[in-house]
């Protein structure tokens, strides 16, 4: 295993310390229990909290700030954060309007966030993200997995919360967004969890995993390496088949790197997606290309489609200022 690392047990602590120091104008790190919170909160605004195992950066801590999350709870690599982290984060950022938990559909995350919600004294609600259409159940989930579409949910609901919406409105909007996003990924390689010191799974030099999960879970099938156009065709066929967007629908296309894929290849994938959708009379209204929901050092990418209405477009375009996303402010 070749990684920039001192001691495996200190990996998350040292990484978070560096993250908080680099973005001290936007975030603060609470060390015991561990969570990242916004530098400043807005009185009377619904507080948005998310979290999950480390290794998916910039998700979730990188999206703490104006227009997105108020706090994020990182667990150890690929390990759910604990209820006490979520409870402490909620107490830290609740300003009287309640707390909305945004949770990816993984068994550990779901169980621990449910425990935190039950113990939380503030009014609270939960939005469950399950945008991965590759498989219905996996080793980490019952039902579909929550993957890169989580970024879209955090951005849109974060914008709505900034506008003064109440807790019920934020929850309803979040659930509506979840119904209008779909994701699917492909991996060229495994990832290496520092504590394990070896790849999570074995894959041949000429093989790819279609529909891989962000922890290295199996996808739909193992296949031979194919040209980018053929890979995009398989992914978009699944996504469009799921969402069934009308010709006049405004689509958001998110091309997400899984950690080990160059940006040049991600833009090549976007170009292929643009051509594929255009040939079918479908319009791209907004695009985002980059590594936003990663799987450590995994080589691969995912595509996410959002079938947007005017309200969703407006909240996507609204100002955001976080370590990983910044525009319009």
NUMITOR-545147 format. One record per residue (C-alpha): x, y, z. Coordinates in steps of 0.25 Angstrom, whole numbers, plus 2048, in hexadecimal, padded with zeros to 3 digits. Last residue first. Layout:
REM residues N
XYZ ...
This chain:
REM residues 329
7AA88C7F0 7A58857E3 7AE8787E4 7B686F7ED 7B68607EF 7C18587F6 7C5861802 7B6867803 7B08737FE 7A38727F6 79B87C7EF 78E8787E8 78F8717DA 78B8637DF 78086A7E7 77B8707DA 77C8647D2 77485C7DD 7698667DD 7688667CD 7678577CD 77384D7CC 77583F7C8 78283C7CE 78C8337C8 79882D7CF 7A38267C8 7AE81F7D0 7BD81D7CE 7C98147CF 7D68127D5 7D58107E4 7DF8187ED 7D581B7F8 7C78187F3 7C38267EF 7B782E7EF 7BA83C7EA 7C58397DF 7C28437D4 7B88477C9 7AB84E7CC 7A18517C1 7948597BF 78985A7B5 78D84E7AD 78284C7A3 77C83E79E 77983C78F 77E82E78F 78B831787 78D83D791 78D83379C 79882A796 7A1836792 7A083D79F 7A48307A6 7B082E79D 7B583C7A0 7B283A7AF 7BA82D7AE 7C68347A7 7C583F7B2 7C78347BD 7D382F7B5 7D983C7B5 7D683D7C4 7DF8317C7 7D98257CE 7DE8207DB 7D48257E5 7C68207E0 7C482B7D6 7B68317D5 7B08357C8 7A383D7CC 7998407C1 78D8497C5 7828487BB 7778527B7 76B84A7B3 76584E7A5 76784079F 7618397AA 7698327B5 7678237B7 76E8237C4 7728147C5 7748127B6 77C81E7B5 78581A7C0 78780B7BB 78980F7AC 79281A7B2 79B8107B8 79C8067AD 79E8117A2 7A98187AB 7B080B7AB 7AF80979C 7B4817799 7C08157A3 7C580A79B 7C47FC7A1 7CB7F47AC 7C57E67AE 7BA7E57B7 7B77E17C6 7A87E37C9 79D7EA7D0 7A67F07DA 7AE7EA7E5 7B17F37F2 7BE7FB7F1 7BA8057FC 7B480F7F2 7AC8047EB 7AF7FE7DD 7A57FE7D3 7AD7F87C7 7BB7F27CD 7C57F37C2 7CF7E97BD 7DC7E97B4 7E67EB7BF 7DE7E17C7 7D67E47D4 7D97E07E2 7D17E67EE 7D47EF7FA 7E27F17F6 7ED7EF801 7F17F780D 7E47F3815 7E57FF81F 7E9809813 7DD80480B 7E28017FD 7D98047F1 7D57FB7E6 7D87FD7D7 7D18017CA 7C48047D1 7B68087CB 7AB8107D1 79C8137D1 79481E7D6 7858237D5 77F8307DA 7708347D9 76A82C7E5 7758317EE 77283F7EA 76383D7EF 7688377FC 7718437FE 76584D7FB 75C846805 767846810 76A85580E 75C85980E 75985181B 765858821 76286681D 76686E811 76E87A814 77687C807 78287680D 77B86980F 777869800 78586A7FC 78A85F805 77E856800 7848587F2 7938577F5 79184B7FF 7888447F6 7928467EA 79E8417F2 7968347F6 7948317E7 7A382C7E9 79F81F7F0 79381A7F9 79180B7F7 7848057F2 77C7FB7FB 7827F4807 7907F9808 79F7F680A 7A07E8804 7977EC7F9 7887EE7F5 7817F47EA 78D7F57E0 7927FF7D6 78780A7D8 78F8117E3 78781D7E7 7838197F5 7838257FE 77B82580B 776833810 77483381F 76C83C828 76F844835 76984C840 77484F84A 776845856 77D83B84E 77D82D854 774827849 77B82E83E 788829843 78481B843 77E81C835 78B822831 793816836 78A80C830 78A813822 798815822 79B806825 79180181B 79580A810 78B812809 792820809 78C829814 789838814 78483C822 77C848823 77D850830 773859837 770868835 77686C842 78486F83F 78986183F 79886183B 79F85B847 79485384D 79284C840 7A184983F 7A184484D 79683A84A 79C83683C 7AA833843 7A382C84E 79B823844 7A881D83E 7AE820831 7AC814827 7B980D822 7BF80E814 7CC81581A 7C9819828 7BC82182A 7BA82F825 7AE83882B 7AB844823 7A5851827 79D85D822 79C857814 79A85E807 79786D803 7A287380C 7AC869811 7AE85A813 7AF853806 7BE84E807 7BA847814 7B183D80D 7B5839802 7C38407FE 7C7835801 7C1827800 7CB820808 7C5824816 7B981D81A 7AC82481A 7A683281D 79A83B81B 795847823 78C85281E 78785D828 77A864825 77C873826 77787B832 785881836 78F87F82B 79C87882E 7AA87C82D 7B787482C 7AF868826 7B185B82D 7BA84F82C 7B8843836 7C083A83F 7BB83884D 7C583D853 7CD844848 7C384F843 7C9855836 7C5863831 7C1867823 7C1872819 7CD87B81C 7D5870822 7D5869815 7E3864814 7E3862823 7D785A823 7DB851818 7E984F81F 7E384B82C 7D9842825 7E483A81E 7EC83982B 7E1833832 7DC82A827 7EA824825 7EE823833 7EC814835 7F3811828 7FF81882D 807821824 800822817 802826809 7FE819802 80680D7FC 800800800 
